Amino acid sequence: MIVALITSQIDKIYPFEVEIVCEGQKSKILTDQIYTVDKSRLESKMGSLTEKQLISLAKGLHIVFELED
C-alpha cells in the first residue's frame, strides 16, 4: 500500500500539495512524502478524496516525480 503524509500546517500550499479537509480540519497531502506500508499496519480509513482532489493529487505527483503528461 502506498500512503502520503497529511499535515494540518497549511501556512503555504505548494503546487504539488493537495488541500483537503480531514476529520473536520483543513489539511494538506504532502505528495513529496510518499511511503509504502503493509496493509496490516493501517488501522482505519480517514476518508475519501473527491474527483477534483484526485486530479490535484495526480498533478502533484507528476510534479514531484517529474513525469510528463
N, C-alpha and C positions, 0 to 999 in steps of 0.2 A: 504494500500500500504506500502510495506517495502522499505526503502531507506538507503543507506550508504553514509556517508560523503566523499567528494573528496577534496583533497588539492593539491596545486601546489608546496608545500615544499617537495622536493624529495631528500633531503640530503642523506637519508638512506632509503632503501626499505626493510622491513622485509618480511619473508616468507609468512605471512598471508595478505600482502598488494599486490594490483594488479596495475602495471604500465599501464597507458593509456595516450592517447592524447585527451584532452578535450578542445574544442574551440581553436584548434591550439597550445595548450600549454601542455608540459609534466606535468602529474599529477599522483596521485595515489589514489586508492579507499581504504578507511580506514575500513576494514571489522570488526574491533573491535569497530566501532561506528555505530551501526545499530539502526534505529528508525522506528516507524510506524507513518504514517501521513494519513490524509484523502485525497483522490484523488483531491478534490476540492481545496486543498491548493497548489497543484503543478501547476506552471504557464506554463512551456514549456518543451519539451523533449530536452535534451542536446546532445543526440547521442545514438549510439548502440554499443554494445560490439561484438568483433569478437568471433568466436568459441574458439580460443586459450585463449582469455581473460576470457570467461565464465568458461572454465576449471580451470584457475588460481583462479578465484573468488570462485568457488566451493571448491577448495583445501584450500584456505584461510579461508573460513567459517568453514570447517572441523577442522582446527587448532584452531580457536577461540572458537568454541563451543565444542571442544574435542569430535568430532564424530568419529566413527570407519568407515573405508572404507567398 
